Amino acid sequence: MSIDARDKAVHFILAAQNTADGGWRYNPKDAGDTSVVGWQLMALKSAHMAGLNVGGSVFSDTSKWLDLVAVHDGAEYSYQPGGGPSPTMTSVGLLCRQYLGAKRNNPMLIGGMDYLLKHLPDKDFSNIYYWYYATQVMHNMRGSEWDTWNRKMRDLLVATQIRSVDECANGSWAPEKDAWGRSGGRVMQTSLSALTLEIYYRYLPLFKAETSIGEGEDAGAALEDGKR
């Protein structure tokens, strides 16, 4: 992607934000929902760490959205204001809080981590969208909680990858029993499964990356170190 194309993509995301509530949804300026907010903030954070001009107000406006959907003092999150929390939206909200600067010892993150540990990966309740976000949250937090989550997540994904069925499906993950698999299909299911398995190979834990950058490394160097 050319630099010009990247700048245009960032500009589009910025222009599409609903500045009244700080969120994004399916059409520019729509009242937000936490799901779409998570994807947009991930894109903007990546752009920011790559050195693109994102601007400062977008992040404070996004914090405004998270405050609107926060439940139980910010340890859990709902899809839209006034709704009940869910593990999926909580994982999205917590990752957004991490991207927006909440420190590892923040009560929101501690409480949220405890909530996610009550909803560990389970083959009978497949939800790769939730697992993808929650694995990032737990990876950033590190510690024994990450080890507990990662063992369950890793073993489940390895065990459920399709093998010795047919040449087309081998290596993929089946979408049929997943919460969102029928909407996204086999490509989505396989992409998010692979990305979830790769998280601790591709990314330096966020709080470690921030510490390294604060000590004089640039963002690119910290990210490259995380891939090794």
N, CA, C and O of each residue as an XYZ file, in Angstrom:
912
protein
N       0.845     -1.187      0.000
C       0.000      0.000      0.000
C       0.885      1.243      0.000
O       1.807      1.336      0.810
N       0.627      2.189     -0.882
C       1.428      3.405     -0.948
C       1.158      4.280      0.264
O       0.139      4.138      0.941
N       2.102      5.198      0.526
C       1.916      6.136      1.632
C       0.647      6.943      1.424
O      -0.085      7.208      2.378
N       0.380      7.335      0.187
C      -0.817      8.105     -0.100
C      -2.075      7.318      0.249
O      -3.012      7.868      0.826
N      -2.100      6.035     -0.098
C      -3.253      5.191      0.211
C      -3.423      5.033      1.716
O      -4.549      5.035      2.214
N      -2.320      4.896      2.444
C      -2.406      4.764      3.890
C      -2.983      6.030      4.511
O      -3.849      5.962      5.383
N      -2.501      7.184      4.058
C      -3.011      8.448      4.574
C      -4.496      8.596      4.295
O      -5.250      9.078      5.140
N      -4.918      8.174      3.094
C      -6.338      8.264      2.759
C      -7.175      7.354      3.650
O      -8.277      7.720      4.057
N      -6.648      6.165      3.954
C      -7.373      5.246      4.829
C      -7.532      5.843      6.227
O      -8.609      5.782      6.820
N      -6.455      6.416      6.739
C      -6.525      7.058      8.054
C      -7.508      8.221      8.033
O      -8.309      8.385      8.953
N      -7.442      9.019      6.985
C      -8.351     10.170      6.871
C      -9.803      9.716      6.853
O     -10.658     10.343      7.478
N     -10.084      8.631      6.143
C     -11.454      8.135      6.082
C     -11.947      7.706      7.463
O     -13.068      8.033      7.852
N     -11.115      6.978      8.202
C     -11.513      6.530      9.538
C     -11.759      7.724     10.448
O     -12.741      7.759     11.189
N     -10.862      8.701     10.388
C     -11.028      9.890     11.231
C     -12.308     10.636     10.887
O     -13.039     11.079     11.774
N     -12.572     10.769      9.595
C     -13.758     11.509      9.158
C     -15.044     10.761      9.478
O     -16.100     11.381      9.599
N     -14.976      9.440      9.617
C     -16.172      8.635      9.852
C     -16.568      8.575     11.323
O     -17.672      8.137     11.648
N     -15.686      9.006     12.210
C     -15.995      8.924     13.639
C     -17.156      9.851     14.001
O     -17.238     10.982     13.521
N     -18.041      9.357     14.845
C     -19.125     10.178     15.382
C     -18.557     10.964     16.560
O     -18.324     10.398     17.628
N     -18.337     12.238     16.376
C     -17.683     13.025     17.417
C     -18.580     13.275     18.618
O     -18.093     13.660     19.681
N     -19.894     13.062     18.467
C     -20.803     13.250     19.595
C     -20.619     12.156     20.645
O     -20.609     12.439     21.843
N     -20.473     10.896     20.192
C     -20.300      9.815     21.155
C     -18.913      9.173     21.084
O     -18.590      8.327     21.919
N     -18.090      9.554     20.110
C     -16.738      9.028     19.988
C     -16.645      7.679     19.319
O     -15.569      7.081     19.292
N     -17.763      7.171     18.769
C     -17.767      5.829     18.216
C     -17.774      5.784     16.702
O     -17.766      6.812     16.025
N     -17.789      4.566     16.192
C     -17.941      4.274     14.758
C     -18.993      3.184     14.632
O     -19.225      2.407     15.558
N     -19.627      3.144     13.459
C     -20.482      2.018     13.142
C     -20.378      1.746     11.651
O     -19.316      1.966     11.069
N     -21.432      1.279     11.018
C     -21.332      0.794      9.646
C     -21.261      1.900      8.611
O     -20.697      1.698      7.536
N     -21.815      3.052      8.907
C     -21.757      4.189      7.996
C     -21.101      5.366      8.699
O     -21.226      5.502      9.917
N     -20.409      6.214      7.960
C     -19.772      7.370      8.580
C     -20.749      8.186      9.421
O     -21.871      8.476      9.006
N     -20.287      8.543     10.612
C     -21.022      9.396     11.552
C     -22.170      8.686     12.259
O     -22.871      9.307     13.057
N     -22.381      7.385     11.983
C     -23.403      6.649     12.726
C     -23.075      6.666     14.216
O     -21.909      6.743     14.602
N     -24.118      6.593     15.053
C     -23.890      6.340     16.471
C     -23.149      5.012     16.606
O     -23.447      4.055     15.892
N     -22.191      4.959     17.517
C     -21.236      3.862     17.503
C     -21.720      2.538     18.053
O     -22.802      2.444     18.632
N     -20.898      1.512     17.860
C     -21.016      0.257     18.595
C     -19.605     -0.234     18.899
O     -18.669      0.023     18.142
N     -19.466     -0.932     20.002
C     -18.136     -1.288     20.511
C     -17.375     -2.178     19.548
O     -16.151     -2.087     19.460
N     -18.078     -3.037     18.826
C     -17.418     -3.929     17.879
C     -16.673     -3.150     16.803
O     -15.486     -3.381     16.573
N     -17.363     -2.234     16.149
C     -16.719     -1.457     15.085
C     -15.671     -0.516     15.662
O     -14.640     -0.277     15.034
N     -15.923      0.018     16.843
C     -14.932      0.884     17.500
C     -13.606      0.153     17.670
O     -12.541      0.723     17.433
N     -13.674     -1.117     18.083
C     -12.442     -1.875     18.287
C     -11.614     -2.004     17.029
O     -10.399     -1.812     17.066
N     -12.256     -2.330     15.904
C     -11.515     -2.476     14.643
C     -10.914     -1.150     14.202
O      -9.783     -1.116     13.718
N     -11.660     -0.051     14.364
C     -11.143      1.248     13.922
C      -9.977      1.705     14.782
O      -8.996      2.249     14.273
N     -10.085      1.485     16.086
C      -8.989      1.909     16.962
C      -7.741      1.080     16.707
O      -6.632      1.611     16.754
N      -7.898     -0.215     16.439
C      -6.736     -1.031     16.103
C      -6.039     -0.495     14.859
O      -4.810     -0.441     14.808
N      -6.813     -0.099     13.861
C      -6.232      0.453     12.636
C      -5.500      1.752     12.917
O      -4.397      1.967     12.414
N      -6.109      2.626     13.721
C      -5.482      3.918     14.014
C      -4.242      3.750     14.889
O      -3.256      4.464     14.705
N      -4.279      2.827     15.827
C      -3.104      2.586     16.663
C      -1.946      2.055     15.819
O      -0.796      2.449     16.010
N      -2.260      1.161     14.889
C      -1.212      0.651     13.993
C      -0.629      1.778     13.148
O       0.585      1.860     12.957
N      -1.506      2.645     12.643
C      -1.045      3.779     11.843
C      -0.167      4.709     12.677
O       0.868      5.185     12.210
N      -0.585      4.959     13.897
C       0.180      5.837     14.788
C       1.564      5.257     15.060
O       2.559      5.980     15.018
N       1.631      3.948     15.342
C       2.915      3.319     15.644
C       3.799      3.228     14.409
O       5.019      3.108     14.528
N       3.195      3.283     13.221
C       3.971      3.282     11.977
C       4.437      4.684     11.582
O       5.102      4.853     10.559
N       4.089      5.688     12.391
C       4.559      7.039     12.136
C       3.620      7.907     11.334
O       3.991      9.015     10.948
N       2.403      7.433     11.067
C       1.452      8.251     10.324
C       0.789      9.255     11.259
O       0.679      9.023     12.463
N       0.353     10.362     10.693
C      -0.290     11.412     11.476
C      -1.747     11.043     11.726
O      -2.561     11.040     10.802
N      -2.068     10.736     12.963
C      -3.419     10.341     13.328
C      -4.151     11.473     14.039
O      -5.376     11.559     13.961
N      -3.421     12.336     14.725
C      -4.054     13.403     15.491
C      -4.404     12.921     16.879
O      -4.573     11.721     17.100
N      -4.514     13.835     17.808
C      -4.719     13.452     19.204
C      -6.160     13.323     19.629
O      -6.467     12.510     20.501
N      -7.052     14.090     19.048
C      -8.427     14.118     19.553
C      -9.160     12.807     19.330
O     -10.072     12.476     20.087
N      -8.781     12.058     18.307
C      -9.481     10.803     18.034
C      -9.388      9.849     19.212
O     -10.337      9.110     19.477
N      -8.278      9.847     19.921
C      -8.110      8.933     21.030
C      -8.929      9.371     22.242
O      -9.539      8.534     22.908
N      -8.950     10.671     22.536
C      -9.778     11.139     23.646
C     -11.255     10.952     23.336
O     -12.041     10.652     24.235
N     -11.644     11.126     22.073
C     -13.041     10.897     21.698
C     -13.413      9.421     21.844
O     -14.537      9.097     22.228
N     -12.475      8.533     21.541
C     -12.751      7.110     21.690
C     -12.905      6.742     23.162
O     -13.720      5.886     23.505
N     -12.140      7.372     24.021
C     -12.304      7.153     25.465
C     -13.714      7.526     25.900
O     -14.290      6.888     26.782
N     -14.262      8.554     25.282
C     -15.629      8.968     25.602
C     -16.609      7.838     25.293
O     -17.525      7.574     26.071
N     -16.408      7.166     24.141
C     -17.279      6.043     23.806
C     -17.154      4.924     24.832
O     -18.161      4.384     25.290
N     -15.928      4.577     25.194
C     -15.722      3.492     26.150
C     -16.387      3.792     27.484
O     -16.924      2.890     28.128
N     -16.354      5.047     27.900
C     -17.035      5.414     29.145
C     -18.547      5.201     29.037
O     -19.202      4.861     30.022
N     -19.094      5.402     27.843
C     -20.537      5.229     27.644
C     -20.976      3.768     27.749
O     -22.095      3.482     28.172
N     -20.098      2.854     27.364
C     -20.464      1.434     27.351
C     -19.821      0.649     28.493
O     -19.961     -0.572     28.561
N     -19.118      1.341     29.388
C     -18.460      0.673     30.511
C     -19.486      0.200     31.535
O     -20.455      0.897     31.833
N     -19.257     -0.987     32.063
C     -20.106     -1.580     33.094
C     -19.198     -2.030     34.233
O     -18.056     -2.430     34.005
N     -19.705     -1.962     35.450
C     -18.939     -2.395     36.616
C     -17.592     -1.680     36.691
O     -16.536     -2.308     36.769
N     -17.661     -0.346     36.666
C     -16.468      0.504     36.812
C     -15.424      0.268     35.723
O     -14.226      0.427     35.957
N     -15.884     -0.111     34.540
C     -14.974     -0.249     33.410
C     -14.299     -1.592     33.293
O     -13.415     -1.762     32.454
N     -14.689     -2.556     34.113
C     -14.113     -3.898     34.004
C     -14.808     -4.719     32.924
O     -14.259     -5.710     32.443
N     -16.023     -4.305     32.541
C     -16.793     -5.014     31.524
C     -17.409     -3.989     30.566
O     -17.509     -2.806     30.890
N     -17.824     -4.466     29.370
C     -18.310     -3.538     28.342
C     -19.491     -4.132     27.586
O     -19.619     -5.346     27.427
N     -20.356     -3.217     27.123
C     -21.530     -3.611     26.358
C     -21.356     -3.200     24.896
O     -20.439     -2.460     24.538
N     -22.262     -3.704     24.075
C     -22.230     -3.409     22.643
C     -22.586     -1.950     22.362
O     -21.943     -1.288     21.547
N     -23.612     -1.465     23.043
C     -24.025     -0.075     22.939
C     -24.441      0.421     24.318
O     -24.708     -0.394     25.202
N     -24.503      1.731     24.526
C     -24.843      2.260     25.850
C     -26.172      1.707     26.364
O     -27.154      1.623     25.627
N     -26.180      1.336     27.635
C     -27.391      0.827     28.259
C     -27.560     -0.664     28.166
O     -28.437     -1.221     28.826
N     -26.748     -1.336     27.366
C     -26.845     -2.784     27.227
C     -26.053     -3.507     28.296
O     -25.274     -2.900     29.031
N     -26.261     -4.809     28.372
C     -25.519     -5.621     29.317
C     -24.155     -6.006     28.770
O     -23.959     -6.025     27.555
N     -23.209     -6.312     29.650
C     -21.867     -6.681     29.194
C     -21.843     -8.082     28.602
O     -22.709     -8.906     28.894
N     -20.855     -8.340     27.778
C     -20.616     -9.677     27.234
C     -19.116     -9.907     27.211
O     -18.350     -8.945     27.171
N     -18.679    -11.155     27.235
C     -17.240    -11.423     27.142
C     -16.617    -10.825     25.882
O     -15.515    -10.279     25.934
N     -17.318    -10.927     24.750
C     -16.745    -10.423     23.499
C     -16.538     -8.924     23.555
O     -15.441     -8.442     23.271
N     -17.578     -8.174     23.919
C     -17.440     -6.725     23.957
C     -16.493     -6.282     25.071
O     -15.824     -5.254     24.954
N     -16.441     -7.063     26.147
C     -15.488     -6.737     27.205
C     -14.052     -6.870     26.709
O     -13.205     -6.033     27.022
N     -13.778     -7.915     25.939
C     -12.414     -8.078     25.418
C     -12.056     -6.933     24.480
O     -10.921     -6.456     24.496
N     -13.004     -6.486     23.666
C     -12.757     -5.352     22.776
C     -12.523     -4.089     23.593
O     -11.568     -3.354     23.340
N     -13.380     -3.834     24.562
C     -13.238     -2.638     25.379
C     -11.926     -2.601     26.138
O     -11.290     -1.551     26.230
N     -11.517     -3.733     26.682
C     -10.265     -3.776     27.441
C      -9.058     -3.538     26.544
O      -8.129     -2.830     26.932
N      -9.062     -4.125     25.337
C      -7.938     -3.883     24.429
C      -7.885     -2.412     24.041
O      -6.802     -1.835     23.943
N      -9.038     -1.806     23.820
C      -9.067     -0.373     23.523
C      -8.484      0.426     24.680
O      -7.708      1.355     24.460
N      -8.850      0.074     25.908
C      -8.300      0.779     27.073
C      -6.776      0.643     27.113
O      -6.069      1.601     27.428
N      -6.283     -0.539     26.796
C      -4.837     -0.721     26.774
C      -4.198      0.167     25.717
O      -3.185      0.816     25.977
N      -4.789      0.199     24.523
C      -4.257      1.044     23.460
C      -4.299      2.518     23.831
O      -3.452      3.295     23.390
N      -5.266      2.904     24.628
C      -5.431      4.311     24.987
C      -4.629      4.704     26.223
O      -4.736      5.834     26.699
N      -3.834      3.786     26.740
C      -2.879      4.176     27.767
C      -3.126      3.668     29.168
O      -2.357      4.000     30.070
N      -4.174      2.871     29.398
C      -4.391      2.322     30.731
C      -3.223      1.411     31.103
O      -2.804      0.576     30.300
N      -2.708      1.568     32.295
C      -1.553      0.790     32.738
C      -1.979     -0.580     33.260
O      -3.148     -0.818     33.561
N      -1.010     -1.457     33.356
C      -1.302     -2.838     33.720
C      -1.996     -2.953     35.066
O      -2.814     -3.852     35.256
N      -1.691     -2.067     36.006
C      -2.283     -2.143     37.341
C      -3.589     -1.367     37.458
O      -4.114     -1.207     38.560
N      -4.120     -0.881     36.337
C      -5.388     -0.157     36.368
C      -6.504     -1.103     36.835
O      -6.616     -2.219     36.329
N      -7.328     -0.666     37.793
C      -8.400     -1.540     38.292
C      -9.332     -2.041     37.195
O      -9.856     -3.151     37.291
N      -9.545     -1.235     36.149
C     -10.391     -1.695     35.044
C      -9.786     -2.936     34.395
O     -10.495     -3.903     34.116
N      -8.488     -2.908     34.158
C      -7.836     -4.035     33.501
C      -7.743     -5.247     34.422
O      -7.915     -6.383     33.979
N      -7.474     -5.008     35.687
C      -7.413     -6.126     36.632
C      -8.772     -6.809     36.738
O      -8.873     -8.034     36.668
N      -9.821     -5.991     36.909
C     -11.163     -6.562     36.989
C     -11.589     -7.232     35.694
O     -12.233     -8.280     35.708
N     -11.222     -6.616     34.571
C     -11.558     -7.194     33.282
C     -10.850     -8.506     33.034
O     -11.437     -9.436     32.481
N      -9.595     -8.593     33.436
C      -8.848     -9.831     33.279
C      -9.505    -10.950     34.083
O      -9.615    -12.079     33.604
N      -9.937    -10.642     35.292
C     -10.627    -11.645     36.107
C     -11.913    -12.102     35.416
O     -12.260    -13.283     35.453
N     -12.612    -11.163     34.790
C     -13.852    -11.501     34.083
C     -13.564    -12.428     32.897
O     -14.283    -13.403     32.680
N     -12.516    -12.123     32.134
C     -12.179    -12.971     30.993
C     -11.777    -14.376     31.437
O     -12.071    -15.355     30.750
N     -11.109    -14.476     32.578
C     -10.699    -15.789     33.065
C     -11.895    -16.648     33.482
O     -11.779    -17.868     33.596
N     -13.034    -16.007     33.707
C     -14.256    -16.765     33.987
C     -14.914    -17.258     32.701
O     -15.888    -18.010     32.738
N     -14.372    -16.829     31.568
C     -14.904    -17.226     30.265
C     -13.753    -17.722     29.388
O     -13.495    -17.188     28.310
N     -13.079    -18.747     29.875
C     -11.943    -19.316     29.156
C     -12.408    -19.984     27.862
O     -13.572    -20.369     27.749
N     -11.512    -20.123     26.893
C     -11.867    -20.812     25.648
C     -12.450    -22.185     25.911
O     -11.942    -22.951     26.730
N     -13.537    -22.484     25.194
C     -14.261    -23.745     25.382
C     -14.718    -24.231     24.010
O     -15.410    -23.510     23.291
N     -14.335    -25.440     23.651
C     -14.667    -25.965     22.323
C     -16.168    -26.080     22.094
O     -16.625    -26.100     20.951
N     -16.942    -26.158     23.183
C     -18.391    -26.277     23.047
C     -19.079    -24.924     22.867
O     -20.275    -24.862     22.583
N     -18.312    -23.837     23.036
C     -18.859    -22.483     22.865
C     -17.869    -21.665     22.044
O     -17.314    -20.675     22.520
N     -17.663    -22.092     20.821
C     -16.652    -21.472     19.972
C     -17.018    -20.026     19.616
O     -18.139    -19.745     19.192
N     -16.066    -19.125     19.793
C     -16.263    -17.712     19.447
C     -14.897    -17.120     19.132
O     -14.275    -16.499     19.994
N     -14.427    -17.306     17.904
C     -13.078    -16.882     17.552
C     -12.926    -15.363     17.591
O     -11.828    -14.861     17.832
N     -13.993    -14.639     17.364
C     -13.933    -13.177     17.469
C     -13.569    -12.778     18.900
O     -12.689    -11.942     19.108
N     -14.236    -13.366     19.870
C     -13.910    -13.114     21.275
C     -12.494    -13.562     21.584
O     -11.729    -12.824     22.204
N     -12.145    -14.750     21.163
C     -10.825    -15.284     21.493
C      -9.705    -14.419     20.932
O      -8.679    -14.229     21.585
N      -9.894    -13.897     19.726
C      -8.860    -13.072     19.100
C      -8.578    -11.827     19.936
O      -7.420    -11.503     20.200
N      -9.616    -11.141     20.343
C      -9.422     -9.934     21.143
C      -8.928    -10.271     22.552
O      -8.001     -9.631     23.050
N      -9.528    -11.254     23.188
C      -9.159    -11.587     24.556
C      -7.720    -12.078     24.645
O      -7.032    -11.801     25.627
N      -7.257    -12.805     23.631
C      -5.867    -13.268     23.645
C      -4.907    -12.092     23.610
O      -3.868    -12.128     24.269
N      -5.231    -11.058     22.859
C      -4.385     -9.866     22.860
C      -4.372     -9.187     24.220
O      -3.318     -8.780     24.711
N      -5.552     -9.066     24.829
C      -5.640     -8.448     26.159
C      -4.779     -9.217     27.158
O      -3.979     -8.625     27.883
N      -4.947    -10.527     27.190
C      -4.221    -11.335     28.163
C      -2.721    -11.355     27.870
O      -1.908    -11.368     28.794
N      -2.357    -11.357     26.604
C      -0.943    -11.315     26.231
C      -0.295    -10.037     26.725
O       0.841    -10.053     27.199
N      -1.017     -8.925     26.615
C      -0.479     -7.657     27.113
C      -0.305     -7.658     28.627
O       0.628     -7.048     29.149
N      -1.208     -8.345     29.333
C      -1.152     -8.352     30.795
C      -0.040     -9.255     31.324
O       0.539     -8.985     32.376
N       0.255    -10.329     30.589
C       1.283    -11.299     30.966
C       0.932    -11.988     32.286
O      -0.231    -12.012     32.687
N       1.950    -12.553     32.964
C       1.745    -13.191     34.253
C       1.106    -14.565     34.139
O       0.939    -15.103     33.044
N       0.753    -15.123     35.292
C       0.175    -16.471     35.339
C      -1.179    -16.526     34.642
O      -1.568    -17.564     34.108
N      -1.895    -15.401     34.650
C      -3.194    -15.370     33.996
C      -3.062    -15.589     32.490
O      -3.868    -16.291     31.879
N      -2.039    -14.983     31.907
C      -1.766    -15.202     30.486
C      -1.432    -16.665     30.227
O      -1.891    -17.242     29.241
N      -0.640    -17.265     31.098
C      -0.290    -18.673     30.915
C      -1.537    -19.557     30.956
O      -1.678    -20.484     30.159
N      -2.432    -19.258     31.890
C      -3.673    -20.031     31.986
C      -4.496    -19.897     30.717
O      -4.965    -20.889     30.161
N      -4.667    -18.657     30.263
C      -5.448    -18.420     29.040
C      -4.778    -19.072     27.832
O      -5.434    -19.764     27.053
N      -3.488    -18.852     27.681
C      -2.790    -19.291     26.476
C      -2.782    -20.803     26.339
O      -2.921    -21.316     25.229
N      -2.625    -21.526     27.433
C      -2.634    -22.994     27.345
C      -3.973    -23.491     26.809
O      -4.023    -24.369     25.948
N      -5.058    -22.917     27.331
C      -6.386    -23.324     26.857
C      -6.577    -22.953     25.390
O      -7.060    -23.761     24.597
N      -6.199    -21.739     25.038
C      -6.435    -21.235     23.695
C      -5.590    -21.985     22.673
O      -6.097    -22.428     21.642
N      -4.330    -22.119     22.958
C      -3.412    -22.796     22.035
C      -3.829    -24.234     21.792
O      -3.922    -24.677     20.648
N      -4.080    -24.959     22.867
C      -4.411    -26.377     22.729
C      -5.724    -26.563     21.983
O      -5.853    -27.483     21.175
N      -6.695    -25.705     22.244
C      -7.988    -25.828     21.575
C      -7.857    -25.585     20.076
O      -8.400    -26.345     19.274
N      -7.143    -24.535     19.696
C      -7.014    -24.231     18.270
C      -6.209    -25.294     17.529
O      -6.551    -25.660     16.404
N      -5.162    -25.781     18.142
C      -4.373    -26.835     17.506
C      -5.221    -28.100     17.330
O      -5.149    -28.768     16.298
N      -6.020    -28.416     18.347
C      -6.817    -29.643     18.298
C      -7.962    -29.561     17.298
O      -8.391    -30.585     16.767
N      -8.462    -28.357     17.035
C      -9.643    -28.228     16.168
C      -9.297    -27.862     14.726
O     -10.196    -27.748     13.893
N      -8.022    -27.675     14.418
C      -7.656    -27.443     13.016
C      -7.957    -28.701     12.200
O      -7.691    -29.818     12.642
N      -8.503    -28.507     11.029
C      -8.913    -29.641     10.196
C      -7.700    -30.263      9.513
O      -6.888    -29.566      8.904
N      -7.592    -31.577      9.624
C      -6.509    -32.328      9.005
C      -7.079    -33.607      8.389
O      -8.058    -34.167      8.882
N      -6.464    -34.044      7.331
C      -6.785    -35.344      6.724
C      -8.257    -35.496      6.377
O      -8.828    -36.578      6.522
N      -8.867    -34.419      5.923
C     -10.266    -34.481      5.494
C     -10.336    -34.406      3.983
O     -10.767    -35.358      3.332
N      -9.920    -33.290      3.421
C      -9.784    -33.169      1.972
C      -8.814    -32.035      1.698
O      -8.532    -31.223      2.579
N      -8.317    -31.981      0.505
C      -7.270    -31.017      0.191
C      -7.732    -29.574      0.343
O      -6.931    -28.691      0.650
N      -8.999    -29.339      0.134
C      -9.506    -27.972      0.217
C      -9.601    -27.504      1.665
O      -9.207    -26.378      1.970
N     -10.111    -28.336      2.554
C     -10.361    -27.921      3.939
C      -9.159    -28.098      4.851
O      -9.082    -27.441      5.889
N      -8.229    -28.957      4.498
C      -7.096    -29.218      5.378
C      -6.347    -27.933      5.730
O      -6.048    -27.110      4.865
N      -6.054    -27.785      7.019
C      -5.337    -26.605      7.498
C      -6.245    -25.471      7.926
O      -5.777    -24.473      8.475
N      -7.527    -25.610      7.682
C      -8.473    -24.544      8.030
C      -9.175    -24.862      9.343
O      -8.939    -25.904      9.954
N     -10.044    -23.942      9.766
C     -10.911    -24.156     10.920
C     -12.355    -24.040     10.447
O     -12.699    -23.130      9.694
N     -13.191    -24.967     10.892
C     -14.586    -25.005     10.449
C     -15.398    -23.900     11.111
O     -15.260    -23.677     12.314
N     -16.241    -23.206     10.354
C     -17.010    -22.099     10.908
C     -18.371    -22.494     11.465
O     -19.000    -21.700     12.164
N     -18.836    -23.700     11.170
C     -20.255    -24.008     11.396
C     -20.695    -23.878     12.852
O     -21.820    -23.449     13.107
N     -19.849    -24.234     13.809
C     -20.255    -24.221     15.217
C     -19.812    -22.965     15.954
O     -20.025    -22.847     17.161
N     -19.208    -22.041     15.252
C     -18.725    -20.816     15.892
C     -19.853    -19.786     15.993
O     -20.765    -19.767     15.166
N     -19.780    -18.940     17.007
C     -20.823    -17.937     17.232
C     -21.029    -17.038     16.018
O     -22.159    -16.661     15.709
N     -19.936    -16.691     15.326
C     -20.025    -15.792     14.171
C     -19.538    -16.447     12.887
O     -19.443    -15.793     11.848
N     -19.229    -17.737     12.959
C     -18.637    -18.414     11.815
C     -19.525    -18.462     10.595
O     -19.031    -18.362      9.472
N     -20.816    -18.612     10.783
C     -21.705    -18.678      9.626
C     -21.781    -17.336      8.904
O     -22.049    -17.287      7.704
N     -21.544    -16.249      9.634
C     -21.538    -14.920      9.008
C     -20.235    -14.672      8.265
O     -20.242    -14.150      7.150
N     -19.102    -15.049      8.886
C     -17.804    -14.765      8.295
C     -17.269    -15.853      7.394
O     -16.455    -15.585      6.510
N     -17.719    -17.087      7.608
C     -17.285    -18.187      6.765
C     -15.931    -18.761      7.146
O     -15.311    -18.346      8.125
N     -15.488    -19.724      6.351
C     -14.254    -20.445      6.648
C     -13.018    -19.550      6.570
O     -12.073    -19.728      7.339
N     -13.022    -18.597      5.651
C     -11.848    -17.718      5.530
C     -11.686    -16.875      6.787
O     -10.579    -16.762      7.311
N     -12.775    -16.280      7.281
C     -12.688    -15.510      8.518
C     -12.267    -16.394      9.682
O     -11.392    -16.021     10.463
N     -12.880    -17.551      9.799
C     -12.581    -18.452     10.912
C     -11.106    -18.846     10.909
O     -10.458    -18.868     11.955
N     -10.593    -19.150      9.746
C      -9.201    -19.575      9.637
C      -8.248    -18.407      9.853
O      -7.222    -18.556     10.516
N      -8.579    -17.253      9.300
C      -7.716    -16.080      9.458
C      -7.576    -15.686     10.918
O      -6.465    -15.480     11.406
N      -8.707    -15.581     11.622
C      -8.649    -15.171     13.026
C      -8.019    -16.244     13.907
O      -7.358    -15.928     14.895
N      -8.223    -17.507     13.551
C      -7.578    -18.583     14.310
C      -6.061    -18.513     14.172
O      -5.332    -18.629     15.157
N      -5.595    -18.321     12.942
C      -4.147    -18.211     12.717
C      -3.573    -16.975     13.396
O      -2.507    -17.040     14.008
N      -4.270    -15.857     13.294
C      -3.803    -14.631     13.941
C      -3.756    -14.779     15.456
O      -2.853    -14.253     16.107
N      -4.717    -15.488     16.012
C      -4.731    -15.713     17.463
C      -3.537    -16.557     17.888
O      -2.907    -16.276     18.908
N      -3.226    -17.588     17.115
C      -2.060    -18.414     17.435
C      -0.751    -17.649     17.283
O       0.233    -17.955     17.956
N      -0.740    -16.661     16.404
C       0.489    -15.913     16.121
C       0.730    -14.745     17.070
O       1.799    -14.137     17.019
N      -0.213    -14.416     17.918
C      -0.120    -13.162     18.679
C       1.184    -13.050     19.452
O       1.824    -11.999     19.435
N       1.581    -14.108     20.124
C       2.787    -13.963     20.940
C       4.065    -14.171     20.149
O       5.157    -14.063     20.706
N       3.949    -14.468     18.851
C       5.121    -14.457     17.983
C       5.252    -13.128     17.248
O       6.362    -12.707     16.924
N       4.150    -12.476     16.987
C       4.138    -11.271     16.156
C       4.260     -9.983     16.949
O       4.798     -8.995     16.450
N       3.763     -9.984     18.188
C       3.645     -8.723     18.921
C       4.376     -8.766     20.247
O       4.240     -9.716     21.018
N       5.156     -7.720     20.504
C       5.698     -7.512     21.833
C       4.546     -7.106     22.738
O       3.726     -6.286     22.326
N       4.442     -7.645     23.961
C       3.369     -7.220     24.856
C       3.331     -5.697     24.970
O       4.373     -5.056     25.105
N       2.142     -5.126     24.916
C       1.977     -3.688     24.797
C       2.713     -2.922     25.876
O       3.379     -1.931     25.577
N       2.611     -3.359     27.137
C       3.239     -2.606     28.210
C       4.756     -2.692     28.134
O       5.453     -1.745     28.499
N       5.273     -3.829     27.661
C       6.716     -3.948     27.461
C       7.159     -3.071     26.299
O       8.224     -2.456     26.355
N       6.352     -3.008     25.250
C       6.674     -2.164     24.104
C       6.724     -0.706     24.512
O       7.615      0.029     24.085
N       5.770     -0.274     25.341
C       5.740      1.116     25.771
C       6.956      1.444     26.626
O       7.518      2.534     26.528
N       7.358      0.492     27.467
C       8.542      0.709     28.284
C       9.778      0.846     27.418
O      10.609      1.727     27.639
N       9.898     -0.039     26.419
C      11.058      0.003     25.533
C      11.112      1.308     24.760
O      12.175      1.914     24.626
N       9.961      1.741     24.250
C       9.927      2.986     23.485
C      10.295      4.151     24.368
O      10.989      5.070     23.933
N       9.829      4.122     25.621
C      10.155      5.193     26.553
C      11.633      5.252     26.880
O      12.140      6.295     27.294
N      12.328      4.138     26.697
C      13.755      4.103     26.977
C      14.592      4.461     25.762
O      15.819      4.371     25.799
N      13.925      4.873     24.673
C      14.686      5.364     23.536
C      14.518      4.600     22.253
O      15.029      5.037     21.222
N      13.809      3.450     22.262
C      13.569      2.733     21.022
C      12.384      3.348     20.311
O      11.482      3.890     20.949
N      12.382      3.266     18.992
C      11.190      3.710     18.286
C      10.189      2.568     18.188
O      10.507      1.413     18.472
N       8.973      2.917     17.781
C       7.905      1.931     17.761
C       8.241      0.781     16.826
O       7.985     -0.378     17.154
N       8.804      1.082     15.683
C       9.121      0.043     14.719
C      10.122     -0.953     15.273
O       9.981     -2.157     15.057
N      11.133     -0.467     15.985
C      12.120     -1.360     16.547
C      11.501     -2.267     17.606
O      11.827     -3.451     17.694
N      10.606     -1.696     18.407
C       9.957     -2.497     19.445
C       9.085     -3.580     18.824
O       9.068     -4.713     19.304
N       8.372     -3.247     17.778
C       7.529     -4.232     17.134
C       8.360     -5.310     16.459
O       8.013     -6.490     16.514
N       9.447     -4.914     15.827
C      10.299     -5.905     15.189
C      10.864     -6.861     16.227
O      10.965     -8.063     15.984
N      11.240     -6.315     17.408
C      11.775     -7.159     18.471
C      10.722     -8.180     18.911
O      11.054     -9.319     19.240
N       9.463     -7.768     18.913
C       8.402     -8.661     19.327
C       8.170     -9.802     18.377
O       7.561    -10.803     18.756
N       8.645     -9.683     17.131
C       8.452    -10.745     16.152
C       9.525    -11.831     16.255
O       9.405    -12.897     15.651
N      10.565    -11.547     17.024
C      11.672    -12.497     17.081
C      11.431    -13.576     18.147
O      12.266    -14.460     18.331
